């Protein structure tokens, strides 16, 4: 991956507030979840021009794995390797979560 591709992926993740979106998604899980490692698998506009990213995570001391799919419309957290949908949040709910964090 070139440095320009890396910088573009970083910018997309920052624009989408990907880290906070992941925190918001995992906060909705029934069991406390702590992501230890994350890998951005893609970060680009889709065929319709919607900016998005997919991020793979290892959590809970390697006992759980998730994929987060985050775009301009919201975010989804999927279990790995099954890809079962665990949590879904619209962008407005992620924005509310950010507002709550900033209010503290």
C-alpha positions in Angstrom: 0.0 0.0 0.0 1.4 3.4 -1.0 1.6 6.3 1.5 -1.1 8.1 -0.6 -3.4 5.1 -0.3 -2.7 4.9 3.5 -3.4 8.6 3.9 -6.6 8.3 1.9 -7.8 5.4 4.1 -6.9 7.4 7.3 -8.8 10.4 6.0 -11.9 8.4 5.2 -11.9 6.7 8.6 -11.5 10.1 10.3 -14.3 11.6 8.2 -16.6 8.8 9.1 -15.6 8.9 12.8 -14.9 5.2 12.4 -13.2 4.7 15.8 -16.2 6.3 17.6 -18.7 4.4 15.4 -17.0 1.2 16.5 -17.1 2.2 20.1 -20.8 3.1 19.8 -21.5 -0.3 18.1 -19.7 -2.4 20.7 -21.4 -0.5 23.5 -24.7 -2.0 22.3 -23.4 -5.6 22.6 -24.8 -7.6 25.6 -21.3 -8.4 26.8 -18.5 -5.8 27.4 -16.2 -5.9 24.4 -12.7 -4.5 24.1 -11.1 -4.4 20.6 -7.4 -5.0 20.8 -6.4 -5.0 17.1 -8.0 -3.5 14.1 -7.3 -3.7 10.4 -8.8 -1.5 7.7 -9.8 -3.8 4.8 -11.2 -1.1 2.5 -11.8 2.6 2.5 -13.3 4.2 -0.6 -16.5 5.5 -2.2 -18.8 2.7 -3.4 -20.3 2.5 -6.9 -22.9 5.2 -6.0 -20.2 7.5 -4.5 -21.1 6.8 -0.8 -17.9 7.0 1.3 -17.3 3.9 3.4 -14.9 1.6 5.1 -14.7 -2.0 6.4 -12.6 -2.7 9.5 -11.8 -6.2 10.9 -11.2 -6.4 14.7 -9.9 -8.9 17.2 -11.4 -8.4 20.6 -11.6 -9.8 24.1 -8.0 -11.2 24.3 -8.4 -12.9 20.9 -11.7 -14.7 21.8 -13.9 -12.7 19.5 -13.7 -11.2 16.0 -15.9 -8.7 14.3 -16.1 -6.7 11.1 -17.5 -3.1 11.2 -19.0 -1.7 8.0 -19.2 2.1 8.3 -20.4 4.5 5.7 -22.0 7.9 5.4 -25.4 6.4 6.2 -24.5 4.5 9.4 -22.7 1.4 10.6 -23.1 -2.3 11.1 -21.2 -4.7 13.3 -20.9 -8.3 12.0 -19.8 -11.4 13.8 -16.8 -13.2 12.3 -16.6 -15.6 10.6 -20.4 -16.0 10.2 -21.1 -12.4 9.1 -24.3 -12.4 11.3 -25.5 -8.8 11.9 -25.0 -8.0 15.6 -25.7 -4.3 15.8 -26.8 -1.6 13.3 -26.8 2.2 13.8 -27.9 5.0 11.6 -25.6 8.0 11.2 -27.8 10.1 13.3 -27.4 7.8 16.3 -23.6 7.8 15.8 -23.7 11.6 15.8 -25.8 11.6 19.0 -23.2 9.3 20.6 -20.4 11.7 19.6 -22.5 14.6 21.1 -22.8 12.7 24.4 -19.1 12.1 24.5 -18.4 15.8 23.9 -20.8 16.8 26.6 -18.8 14.9 29.3 
